[in-house]
Amino acid sequence: MVEITLYTAILSTLLFAIISIIFLTYQYDFSNDQIIIIDRNAQVIEDQLRSSVIDAQSITSPSLTQSSSIVVLQSQNLSSNPTTIELIANDLVITKGTSTAEQINSNRVLVSNVIFTHIGTPERSGLQYQFSLASEQVDSSIANAYSSTYQGIIWLRI
C-alpha cells in the first residue's frame, strides 16, 4: 500500500512538471509571435509615414515646433491633398484627399501615445514621430501582452 502511494505521488509530480513545461513553452512561443507581429506593424507604419512625409511639399499641422496626435501634409499630388494621419480608437489611420480612411496597423495591434512634432526651420521641415504598439490580449491565461515604443525623424524632400 505504501509503494502504491509513493508511486502515485512520484507520477503526479512528474505529470505536473511535464504539464508546466508544456504551458511555459506555449507561453514563450506566444510571446515570440507577439514580438514579431508588433515589429512588423511598426515597420509598416514607419514605411507609410516615411513615404507620406517624403512625398509631401509641406507639413500643414502641427505648426513648426508644435506637437499633436494628428499630422496633416500637403502633397505634390493634388488628389492626395490633404494627407492626414491620425489616431482613431487605437488604430493609426491615413486619409489621402477625399479617399476613404485606411487603417495602417493590423487588427490585433493597438496603437497609442501617438505624438507628431513638426521640427526644423521655415526653409527645411521635418516630422519627429513617436508611437506605442501593443498586442491585443486574446488569451486571458497569458499574463502580459507585448508592447513597444517607436520613434524617429523624417525630413521633407527639398
OpenMM code with the backbone's topology and positions (N, CA, C; nanometers):
from openmm import Vec3, app, unit

residues = "MET VAL GLU ILE THR LEU TYR THR ALA ILE LEU SER THR LEU LEU PHE ALA ILE ILE SER ILE ILE PHE LEU THR TYR GLN TYR ASP PHE SER ASN ASP GLN ILE ILE ILE ILE ASP ARG ASN ALA GLN VAL ILE GLU ASP GLN LEU ARG SER SER VAL ILE ASP ALA GLN SER ILE THR SER PRO SER LEU THR GLN SER SER SER ILE VAL VAL LEU GLN SER GLN ASN LEU SER SER ASN PRO THR THR ILE GLU LEU ILE ALA ASN ASP LEU VAL ILE THR LYS GLY THR SER THR ALA GLU GLN ILE ASN SER ASN ARG VAL LEU VAL SER ASN VAL ILE PHE THR HIS ILE GLY THR PRO GLU ARG SER GLY LEU GLN TYR GLN PHE SER LEU ALA SER GLU GLN VAL ASP SER SER ILE ALA ASN ALA TYR SER SER THR TYR GLN GLY ILE ILE TRP LEU ARG ILE".split()
positions = [
    Vec3(0.0814, -0.1190, 0.0000),
    Vec3(0.0000, 0.0000, 0.0000),
    Vec3(0.0873, 0.1276, 0.0000),
    Vec3(0.1964, 0.1264, 0.0766),
    Vec3(0.2877, 0.2398, 0.0824),
    Vec3(0.3538, 0.2605, -0.0535),
    Vec3(0.3868, 0.1492, -0.1212),
    Vec3(0.4501, 0.1593, -0.2529),
    Vec3(0.3559, 0.2246, -0.3547),
    Vec3(0.2292, 0.1888, -0.3520),
    Vec3(0.1314, 0.2463, -0.4458),
    Vec3(0.1180, 0.3962, -0.4200),
    Vec3(0.1113, 0.4356, -0.2951),
    Vec3(0.1003, 0.5776, -0.2613),
    Vec3(0.2263, 0.6520, -0.3062),
    Vec3(0.3414, 0.5921, -0.2832),
    Vec3(0.4672, 0.6538, -0.3235),
    Vec3(0.4759, 0.6680, -0.4755),
    Vec3(0.4418, 0.5606, -0.5493),
    Vec3(0.4435, 0.5668, -0.6954),
    Vec3(0.3421, 0.6685, -0.7495),
    Vec3(0.2268, 0.6790, -0.6877),
    Vec3(0.1252, 0.7754, -0.7289),
    Vec3(0.1761, 0.9187, -0.7081),
    Vec3(0.2403, 0.9421, -0.5946),
    Vec3(0.2953, 1.0755, -0.5659),
    Vec3(0.4041, 1.1117, -0.6659),
    Vec3(0.4927, 1.0180, -0.6964),
    Vec3(0.6001, 1.0431, -0.7926),
    Vec3(0.5417, 1.0678, -0.9315),
    Vec3(0.4455, 0.9860, -0.9731),
    Vec3(0.3820, 1.0019, -1.1040),
    Vec3(0.3081, 1.1352, -1.1141),
    Vec3(0.2407, 1.1754, -1.0079),
    Vec3(0.1687, 1.3036, -1.0067),
    Vec3(0.2661, 1.4205, -1.0198),
    Vec3(0.3767, 1.4134, -0.9466),
    Vec3(0.4770, 1.5187, -0.9539),
    Vec3(0.5380, 1.5270, -1.0937),
    Vec3(0.5675, 1.4124, -1.1517),
    Vec3(0.6230, 1.4080, -1.2862),
    Vec3(0.5245, 1.4630, -1.3891),
    Vec3(0.3987, 1.4248, -1.3771),
    Vec3(0.2948, 1.4731, -1.4690),
    Vec3(0.2775, 1.6248, -1.4563),
    Vec3(0.2789, 1.6752, -1.3333),
    Vec3(0.2675, 1.8192, -1.3105),
    Vec3(0.3858, 1.8938, -1.3744),
    Vec3(0.5058, 1.8389, -1.3603),
    Vec3(0.6246, 1.9023, -1.4192),
    Vec3(0.6150, 1.9055, -1.5707),
    Vec3(0.5695, 1.7988, -1.6330),
    Vec3(0.5556, 1.7932, -1.7795),
    Vec3(0.4526, 1.8936, -1.8273),
    Vec3(0.3396, 1.9009, -1.7597),
    Vec3(0.2346, 1.9961, -1.7991),
    Vec3(0.2846, 2.1398, -1.7828),
    Vec3(0.3594, 2.1677, -1.6765),
    Vec3(0.4144, 2.3021, -1.6553),
    Vec3(0.5121, 2.3401, -1.7662),
    Vec3(0.5965, 2.2466, -1.8064),
    Vec3(0.6927, 2.2736, -1.9144),
    Vec3(0.6194, 2.3011, -2.0452),
    Vec3(0.5172, 2.2247, -2.0747),
    Vec3(0.4386, 2.2460, -2.1975),
    Vec3(0.3726, 2.3831, -2.1942),
    Vec3(0.3148, 2.4202, -2.0805),
    Vec3(0.2493, 2.5502, -2.0690),
    Vec3(0.3491, 2.6640, -2.0865),
    Vec3(0.4669, 2.6539, -2.0234),
    Vec3(0.5681, 2.7586, -2.0363),
    Vec3(0.6194, 2.7696, -2.1798),
    Vec3(0.6329, 2.6573, -2.2478),
    Vec3(0.6751, 2.6580, -2.3878),
    Vec3(0.5707, 2.7281, -2.4740),
    Vec3(0.4438, 2.6997, -2.4502),
    Vec3(0.3353, 2.7655, -2.5237),
    Vec3(0.3389, 2.9150, -2.4999),
    Vec3(0.3580, 2.9541, -2.3744),
    Vec3(0.3613, 3.0958, -2.3402),
    Vec3(0.4795, 3.1644, -2.4088),
    Vec3(0.5949, 3.0995, -2.4131),
    Vec3(0.7133, 3.1548, -2.4772),
    Vec3(0.6908, 3.1710, -2.6279),
    Vec3(0.6340, 3.0708, -2.6938),
    Vec3(0.6041, 3.0790, -2.8373),
    Vec3(0.5058, 3.1910, -2.8659),
    Vec3(0.4043, 3.2048, -2.7810),
    Vec3(0.3055, 3.3098, -2.7992),
    Vec3(0.3709, 3.4467, -2.7870),
    Vec3(0.4617, 3.4628, -2.6897),
    Vec3(0.5310, 3.5909, -2.6721),
    Vec3(0.6179, 3.6237, -2.7929),
    Vec3(0.6887, 3.5252, -2.8478),
    Vec3(0.7705, 3.5488, -2.9668),
    Vec3(0.6844, 3.5900, -3.0851),
    Vec3(0.5698, 3.5269, -3.1017),
    Vec3(0.4779, 3.5645, -3.2093),
    Vec3(0.4311, 3.7082, -3.1923),
    Vec3(0.4025, 3.7482, -3.0682),
    Vec3(0.3592, 3.8859, -3.0423),
    Vec3(0.4688, 3.9854, -3.0798),
    Vec3(0.5920, 3.9554, -3.0453),
    Vec3(0.7040, 4.0451, -3.0769),
    Vec3(0.7183, 4.0605, -3.2276),
    Vec3(0.7096, 3.9513, -3.3011),
    Vec3(0.7216, 3.9553, -3.4471),
    Vec3(0.6084, 4.0381, -3.5075),
    Vec3(0.4859, 4.0170, -3.4618),
    Vec3(0.3705, 4.0911, -3.5148),
    Vec3(0.3841, 4.2404, -3.4858),
    Vec3(0.4227, 4.2755, -3.3639),
    Vec3(0.4390, 4.4165, -3.3270),
    Vec3(0.5494, 4.4816, -3.4110),
    Vec3(0.6626, 4.4150, -3.4241),
    Vec3(0.7737, 4.4720, -3.5013),
    Vec3(0.7386, 4.4874, -3.6493),
    Vec3(0.6653, 4.3935, -3.7060),
    Vec3(0.6229, 4.4066, -3.8462),
    Vec3(0.5262, 4.5220, -3.8635),
    Vec3(0.4345, 4.5402, -3.7687),
    Vec3(0.3421, 4.6528, -3.7751),
    Vec3(0.4169, 4.7846, -3.7637),
    Vec3(0.5166, 4.7909, -3.6763),
    Vec3(0.5964, 4.9131, -3.6627),
    Vec3(0.6661, 4.9456, -3.7941),
    Vec3(0.7176, 4.8441, -3.8597),
    Vec3(0.7855, 4.8656, -3.9880),
    Vec3(0.6878, 4.9180, -4.0933),
    Vec3(0.5682, 4.8627, -4.0990),
    Vec3(0.4665, 4.9087, -4.1948),
    Vec3(0.4278, 5.0532, -4.1656),
    Vec3(0.4069, 5.0852, -4.0390),
    Vec3(0.3688, 5.2222, -4.0010),
    Vec3(0.4816, 5.3199, -4.0357),
    Vec3(0.6047, 5.2852, -4.0010),
    Vec3(0.7171, 5.3742, -4.0304),
    Vec3(0.7371, 5.3910, -4.1806),
    Vec3(0.7183, 5.2853, -4.2579),
    Vec3(0.7287, 5.2960, -4.4045),
    Vec3(0.6205, 5.3881, -4.4599),
    Vec3(0.4980, 5.3770, -4.4084),
    Vec3(0.3875, 5.4620, -4.4546),
    Vec3(0.4130, 5.6081, -4.4165),
    Vec3(0.4613, 5.6313, -4.2956),
    Vec3(0.4949, 5.7678, -4.2536),
    Vec3(0.6049, 5.8254, -4.3419),
    Vec3(0.7110, 5.7471, -4.3627),
    Vec3(0.8241, 5.7928, -4.4440),
    Vec3(0.7782, 5.8279, -4.5849),
    Vec3(0.7020, 5.7405, -4.6454),
    Vec3(0.6536, 5.7625, -4.7817),
    Vec3(0.5681, 5.8885, -4.7898),
    Vec3(0.4788, 5.9050, -4.6947),
    Vec3(0.3885, 6.0213, -4.6960),
    Vec3(0.4634, 6.1518, -4.6738),
    Vec3(0.5572, 6.1540, -4.5797),
    Vec3(0.6300, 6.2771, -4.5487),
    Vec3(0.7260, 6.3131, -4.6617),
    Vec3(0.7975, 6.2153, -4.7154),
    Vec3(0.8926, 6.2437, -4.8231),
    Vec3(0.8198, 6.2956, -4.9468),
    Vec3(0.6993, 6.2460, -4.9734),
    Vec3(0.6217, 6.2901, -5.0903),
    Vec3(0.5508, 6.4232, -5.0680),
    Vec3(0.5511, 6.4730, -4.9446),
    Vec3(0.4789, 6.5966, -4.9139),
    Vec3(0.5605, 6.7201, -4.9501),
    Vec3(0.4886, 6.8284, -4.9843),
    Vec3(0.5528, 6.9579, -5.0063),
    Vec3(0.5704, 7.0324, -4.8753),
    Vec3(0.4736, 7.0129, -4.7840),
    Vec3(0.4809, 7.0834, -4.6567),
    Vec3(0.3985, 7.0106, -4.5508),
    Vec3(0.4277, 7.0470, -4.4255),
    Vec3(0.3505, 6.9973, -4.3119),
    Vec3(0.2589, 7.1104, -4.2690),
    Vec3(0.1290, 7.0896, -4.2839),
    Vec3(0.0306, 7.1929, -4.2505),
    Vec3(0.0036, 7.1969, -4.1000),
    Vec3(-0.0054, 7.0796, -4.0402),
    Vec3(-0.0338, 7.0708, -3.8975),
    Vec3(0.0378, 6.9490, -3.8417),
    Vec3(0.0994, 6.9612, -3.7289),
    Vec3(0.1059, 7.0740, -3.6366),
    Vec3(0.1982, 7.1839, -3.6889),
    Vec3(0.1866, 7.3005, -3.6301),
    Vec3(0.2718, 7.4135, -3.6670),
    Vec3(0.4157, 7.3840, -3.6269),
    Vec3(0.5083, 7.4565, -3.6866),
    Vec3(0.6504, 7.4401, -3.6575),
    Vec3(0.6751, 7.4468, -3.5073),
    Vec3(0.7492, 7.3540, -3.4540),
    Vec3(0.7854, 7.3338, -3.3132),
    Vec3(0.6692, 7.2841, -3.2264),
    Vec3(0.5534, 7.2610, -3.2833),
    Vec3(0.4381, 7.2141, -3.2061),
    Vec3(0.4212, 7.0625, -3.2218),
    Vec3(0.3470, 7.0023, -3.1291),
    Vec3(0.3201, 6.8586, -3.1318),
    Vec3(0.1708, 6.8332, -3.1334),
    Vec3(0.1334, 6.7177, -3.1897),
    Vec3(-0.0072, 6.6811, -3.1990),
    Vec3(-0.0178, 6.5303, -3.2236),
    Vec3(-0.1362, 6.4767, -3.2055),
    Vec3(-0.1602, 6.3350, -3.2377),
    Vec3(-0.2089, 6.3195, -3.3812),
    Vec3(-0.2188, 6.4323, -3.4524),
    Vec3(-0.2624, 6.4328, -3.5922),
    Vec3(-0.1589, 6.5086, -3.6740),
    Vec3(-0.1246, 6.4550, -3.7914),
    Vec3(-0.0377, 6.5283, -3.8822),
    Vec3(-0.1121, 6.5454, -4.0144),
    Vec3(-0.1058, 6.6672, -4.0686),
    Vec3(-0.1685, 6.6982, -4.1966),
    Vec3(-0.0589, 6.7443, -4.2918),
    Vec3(-0.0514, 6.6773, -4.4074),
    Vec3(0.0529, 6.7034, -4.5063),
    Vec3(-0.0082, 6.7547, -4.6357),
    Vec3(0.0589, 6.8497, -4.6989),
    Vec3(0.0214, 6.8943, -4.8325),
    Vec3(0.1091, 6.8192, -4.9307),
    Vec3(0.0462, 6.7466, -5.0191),
    Vec3(0.1183, 6.6610, -5.1118),
    Vec3(0.1404, 6.7301, -5.2450),
    Vec3(0.2384, 6.6804, -5.3206),
    Vec3(0.2607, 6.7291, -5.4559),
    Vec3(0.1521, 6.6773, -5.5490),
    Vec3(0.0959, 6.5630, -5.5145),
    Vec3(-0.0132, 6.5037, -5.5912),
    Vec3(-0.1447, 6.5641, -5.5429),
    Vec3(-0.2114, 6.6420, -5.6258),
    Vec3(-0.3318, 6.7140, -5.5845),
    Vec3(-0.4430, 6.6218, -5.5362),
    Vec3(-0.4531, 6.5005, -5.5909),
    Vec3(-0.5603, 6.4099, -5.5479),
    Vec3(-0.5372, 6.3569, -5.4066),
    Vec3(-0.4160, 6.3732, -5.3555),
    Vec3(-0.3839, 6.3263, -5.2203),
    Vec3(-0.3917, 6.4375, -5.1167),
    Vec3(-0.4361, 6.5570, -5.1549),
    Vec3(-0.4401, 6.6701, -5.0622),
    Vec3(-0.5718, 6.6792, -4.9889),
    Vec3(-0.5684, 6.7035, -4.8621),
    Vec3(-0.4527, 6.6856, -4.7764),
    Vec3(-0.4379, 6.5384, -4.7376),
    Vec3(-0.3196, 6.5002, -4.6953),
    Vec3(-0.2974, 6.3664, -4.6395),
    Vec3(-0.2964, 6.3811, -4.4884),
    Vec3(-0.3863, 6.3086, -4.4217),
    Vec3(-0.3999, 6.3168, -4.2768),
    Vec3(-0.3675, 6.1810, -4.2144),
    Vec3(-0.2841, 6.1823, -4.1131),
    Vec3(-0.2527, 6.0609, -4.0381),
    Vec3(-0.2891, 6.0894, -3.8928),
    Vec3(-0.3750, 6.0040, -3.8366),
    Vec3(-0.4235, 6.0296, -3.7013),
    Vec3(-0.4577, 5.9003, -3.6289),
    Vec3(-0.4673, 5.9118, -3.4975),
    Vec3(-0.5055, 5.8001, -3.4131),
    Vec3(-0.6561, 5.8055, -3.3922),
    Vec3(-0.7239, 5.6972, -3.4298),
    Vec3(-0.8683, 5.6861, -3.4080),
    Vec3(-0.8953, 5.5516, -3.3410),
    Vec3(-0.9373, 5.5559, -3.2165),
    Vec3(-0.9764, 5.4353, -3.1417),
    Vec3(-0.8712, 5.3244, -3.1486),
    Vec3(-0.7497, 5.3537, -3.1082),
    Vec3(-0.6382, 5.2573, -3.1057),
    Vec3(-0.5922, 5.2106, -3.2430),
    Vec3(-0.6296, 5.2809, -3.3484),
    Vec3(-0.5844, 5.2500, -3.4836),
    Vec3(-0.5207, 5.3738, -3.5435),
    Vec3(-0.4087, 5.3563, -3.6137),
    Vec3(-0.3475, 5.4656, -3.6867),
    Vec3(-0.4070, 5.4647, -3.8264),
    Vec3(-0.4655, 5.5773, -3.8658),
    Vec3(-0.5441, 5.5855, -3.9884),
    Vec3(-0.4861, 5.6930, -4.0788),
    Vec3(-0.4803, 5.6632, -4.2096),
    Vec3(-0.4349, 5.7612, -4.3082),
    Vec3(-0.5490, 5.7895, -4.4050),
    Vec3(-0.5688, 5.9170, -4.4345),
    Vec3(-0.6682, 5.9597, -4.5321),
    Vec3(-0.5978, 6.0482, -4.6336),
    Vec3(-0.6074, 6.0114, -4.7604),
    Vec3(-0.5453, 6.0894, -4.8677),
    Vec3(-0.6545, 6.1575, -4.9473),
    Vec3(-0.6573, 6.2903, -4.9376),
    Vec3(-0.7588, 6.3669, -5.0093),
    Vec3(-0.8984, 6.3286, -4.9644),
    Vec3(-0.9836, 6.3000, -5.0618),
    Vec3(-1.1215, 6.2641, -5.0310),
    Vec3(-1.1428, 6.1129, -5.0268),
    Vec3(-1.0345, 6.0363, -5.0347),
    Vec3(-1.0486, 5.8903, -5.0323),
    Vec3(-1.0881, 5.8419, -4.8929),
    Vec3(-1.1297, 5.7188, -4.8856),
    Vec3(-1.1702, 5.6575, -4.7595),
    Vec3(-1.0489, 5.6369, -4.6697),
    Vec3(-1.0680, 5.6588, -4.5419),
    Vec3(-0.9599, 5.6389, -4.4447),
    Vec3(-0.9182, 5.4922, -4.4420),
    Vec3(-0.7871, 5.4699, -4.4334),
    Vec3(-0.7333, 5.3338, -4.4294),
    Vec3(-0.6563, 5.3125, -4.2998),
    Vec3(-0.6825, 5.2008, -4.2354),
    Vec3(-0.6110, 5.1630, -4.1141),
    Vec3(-0.4723, 5.1141, -4.1527),
    Vec3(-0.3685, 5.1645, -4.0864),
    Vec3(-0.2315, 5.1257, -4.1180),
    Vec3(-0.1899, 5.0015, -4.0396),
    Vec3(-0.2245, 4.9962, -3.9126),
    Vec3(-0.1875, 4.8816, -3.8292),
    Vec3(-0.2852, 4.7660, -3.8505),
    Vec3(-0.2445, 4.6452, -3.8100),
    Vec3(-0.3327, 4.5294, -3.8232),
    Vec3(-0.4361, 4.5276, -3.7102),
    Vec3(-0.5375, 4.4458, -3.7246),
    Vec3(-0.6496, 4.4445, -3.6309),
    Vec3(-0.6120, 4.4024, -3.4894),
    Vec3(-0.5121, 4.3196, -3.4744),
    Vec3(-0.4769, 4.2682, -3.3415),
    Vec3(-0.3671, 4.3497, -3.2734),
    Vec3(-0.3354, 4.4654, -3.3315),
    Vec3(-0.2326, 4.5528, -3.2747),
    Vec3(-0.2973, 4.6860, -3.2385),
    Vec3(-0.2750, 4.7283, -3.1154),
    Vec3(-0.3322, 4.8531, -3.0653),
    Vec3(-0.2258, 4.9622, -3.0669),
    Vec3(-0.2617, 5.0783, -3.1191),
    Vec3(-0.1697, 5.1929, -3.1266),
    Vec3(-0.2087, 5.2927, -3.0182),
    Vec3(-0.1094, 5.3510, -2.9526),
    Vec3(-0.1352, 5.4532, -2.8509),
    Vec3(-0.0173, 5.5495, -2.8449),
    Vec3(-0.0343, 5.6537, -2.7649),
    Vec3(0.0731, 5.7521, -2.7397),
    Vec3(0.1345, 5.8064, -2.8677),
    Vec3(0.0513, 5.8415, -2.9633),
    Vec3(0.0999, 5.8962, -3.0905),
    Vec3(0.1301, 6.0446, -3.0729),
    Vec3(0.2535, 6.0813, -3.1067),
    Vec3(0.2942, 6.2220, -3.0997),
    Vec3(0.3713, 6.2553, -3.2272),
    Vec3(0.3209, 6.3553, -3.3001),
    Vec3(0.3897, 6.4077, -3.4173),
    Vec3(0.4383, 6.5477, -3.3825),
    Vec3(0.5678, 6.5751, -3.4026),
    Vec3(0.6230, 6.7074, -3.3754),
    Vec3(0.6831, 6.7612, -3.5042),
    Vec3(0.6401, 6.8804, -3.5422),
    Vec3(0.6906, 6.9480, -3.6614),
    Vec3(0.8229, 7.0138, -3.6222),
    Vec3(0.9324, 6.9678, -3.6826),
    Vec3(1.0653, 7.0175, -3.6463),
    Vec3(1.1311, 7.0850, -3.7660),
    Vec3(1.2382, 7.1574, -3.7397),
    Vec3(1.3160, 7.2193, -3.8460),
    Vec3(1.3104, 7.3696, -3.8431),
    Vec3(1.3272, 7.4262, -3.9621),
    Vec3(1.3235, 7.5711, -3.9811),
    Vec3(1.2209, 7.5990, -4.0904),
    Vec3(1.1862, 7.7241, -4.1133),
    Vec3(1.0940, 7.7519, -4.2237),
    Vec3(1.1477, 7.7050, -4.3595),
    Vec3(1.2806, 7.6973, -4.3740),
    Vec3(1.3399, 7.6532, -4.5004),
    Vec3(1.3439, 7.5009, -4.5135),
    Vec3(1.3595, 7.4310, -4.4028),
    Vec3(1.3697, 7.2838, -4.4054),
    Vec3(1.2860, 7.2266, -4.2925),
    Vec3(1.1870, 7.1452, -4.3314),
    Vec3(1.0912, 7.0917, -4.2363),
    Vec3(1.1051, 6.9415, -4.2221),
    Vec3(1.0692, 6.8939, -4.1049),
    Vec3(1.0689, 6.7509, -4.0809),
    Vec3(0.9630, 6.7128, -3.9800),
    Vec3(0.9473, 6.5845, -3.9631),
    Vec3(0.8482, 6.5332, -3.8699),
    Vec3(0.9154, 6.4346, -3.7751),
    Vec3(0.9066, 6.4648, -3.6480),
    Vec3(0.9526, 6.3709, -3.5456),
    Vec3(0.8279, 6.2970, -3.4991),
    Vec3(0.8369, 6.1643, -3.4906),
    Vec3(0.7194, 6.0859, -3.4517),
    Vec3(0.7530, 5.9910, -3.3380),
    Vec3(0.6494, 5.9572, -3.2649),
    Vec3(0.6603, 5.8565, -3.1603),
    Vec3(0.5248, 5.7879, -3.1491),
    Vec3(0.5256, 5.6569, -3.1344),
    Vec3(0.4021, 5.5820, -3.1125),
    Vec3(0.4331, 5.4528, -3.0379),
    Vec3(0.3337, 5.4026, -2.9683),
    Vec3(0.3470, 5.2762, -2.8967),
    Vec3(0.2535, 5.1747, -2.9592),
    Vec3(0.2995, 5.0511, -2.9671),
    Vec3(0.2185, 4.9411, -3.0184),
    Vec3(0.2086, 4.8338, -2.9107),
    Vec3(0.0916, 4.7740, -2.8998),
    Vec3(0.0700, 4.6638, -2.8053),
    Vec3(-0.0135, 4.5578, -2.8744),
    Vec3(0.0150, 4.4349, -2.8419),
    Vec3(-0.0647, 4.3263, -2.8985),
    Vec3(-0.1950, 4.3168, -2.8210),
    Vec3(-0.3007, 4.2899, -2.8941),
    Vec3(-0.4307, 4.2720, -2.8307),
    Vec3(-0.4261, 4.1413, -2.7528),
    Vec3(-0.4723, 4.1446, -2.6307),
    Vec3(-0.4678, 4.0243, -2.5477),
    Vec3(-0.5877, 3.9364, -2.5809),
    Vec3(-0.5598, 3.8218, -2.6458),
    Vec3(-0.6666, 3.7311, -2.6881),
    Vec3(-0.6843, 3.6145, -2.5926),
    Vec3(-0.5844, 3.5857, -2.5132),
    Vec3(-0.5895, 3.4716, -2.4234),
    Vec3(-0.5657, 3.5214, -2.2810),
    Vec3(-0.6648, 3.5096, -2.1952),
    Vec3(-0.6527, 3.5618, -2.0594),
    Vec3(-0.5542, 3.4822, -1.9744),
    Vec3(-0.5139, 3.3628, -2.0211),
    Vec3(-0.4170, 3.2852, -1.9438),
    Vec3(-0.2751, 3.3384, -1.9611),
    Vec3(-0.2529, 3.4202, -2.0642),
    Vec3(-0.1221, 3.4827, -2.0832),
    Vec3(-0.1238, 3.6139, -2.0045),
    Vec3(-0.0294, 3.6286, -1.9139),
    Vec3(-0.0335, 3.7389, -1.8187),
    Vec3(-0.0188, 3.8759, -1.8844),
    Vec3(0.0801, 3.8939, -1.9692),
    Vec3(0.1080, 4.0270, -2.0220),
    Vec3(0.1118, 4.0269, -2.1739),
    Vec3(0.0495, 4.1256, -2.2318),
    Vec3(0.0608, 4.1468, -2.3756),
    Vec3(0.1911, 4.2225, -2.4010),
    Vec3(0.2516, 4.1989, -2.5157),
    Vec3(0.3771, 4.2651, -2.5509),
    Vec3(0.3487, 4.4057, -2.6012),
    Vec3(0.4330, 4.5013, -2.5654),
    Vec3(0.4202, 4.6374, -2.6178),
    Vec3(0.5590, 4.6973, -2.6355),
    Vec3(0.5671, 4.7953, -2.7253),
    Vec3(0.6941, 4.8618, -2.7509),
    Vec3(0.6673, 5.0018, -2.8057),
    Vec3(0.7624, 5.0918, -2.7851),
    Vec3(0.7505, 5.2294, -2.8331),
    Vec3(0.8549, 5.2530, -2.9419),
    Vec3(0.8128, 5.3239, -3.0459),
    Vec3(0.8989, 5.3517, -3.1619),
    Vec3(0.9037, 5.5017, -3.1839),
    Vec3(1.0173, 5.5490, -3.2346),
    Vec3(1.0321, 5.6918, -3.2635),
    Vec3(1.1332, 5.7133, -3.3747),
    Vec3(1.1223, 5.8274, -3.4386),
    Vec3(1.2144, 5.8593, -3.5442),
    Vec3(1.1905, 5.9984, -3.5998),
    Vec3(1.2702, 6.0357, -3.6981),
    Vec3(1.2600, 6.1657, -3.7637),
    Vec3(1.2618, 6.1429, -3.9138),
    Vec3(1.1735, 6.2142, -3.9837),
    Vec3(1.1682, 6.2093, -4.1292),
    Vec3(1.1697, 6.3531, -4.1808),
    Vec3(1.2576, 6.3804, -4.2765),
    Vec3(1.2685, 6.5136, -4.3346),
    Vec3(1.1978, 6.5191, -4.4688),
    Vec3(1.1319, 6.6309, -4.4961),
    Vec3(1.0706, 6.6511, -4.6272),
    Vec3(1.1795, 6.6597, -4.7319),
    Vec3(1.1479, 6.6102, -4.8502),
    Vec3(1.2421, 6.6201, -4.9605),
    Vec3(1.2505, 6.7667, -5.0030),
    Vec3(1.3709, 6.8150, -5.0237),
    Vec3(1.3880, 6.9558, -5.0625),
    Vec3(1.3805, 6.9689, -5.2128),
] * unit.nanometer
topology = app.Topology()
chain = topology.addChain("A")
for resn in residues:
    res = topology.addResidue(resn, chain)
    for name in ("N", "CA", "C"):
        topology.addAtom(name, app.Element.getBySymbol(name[0]), res)
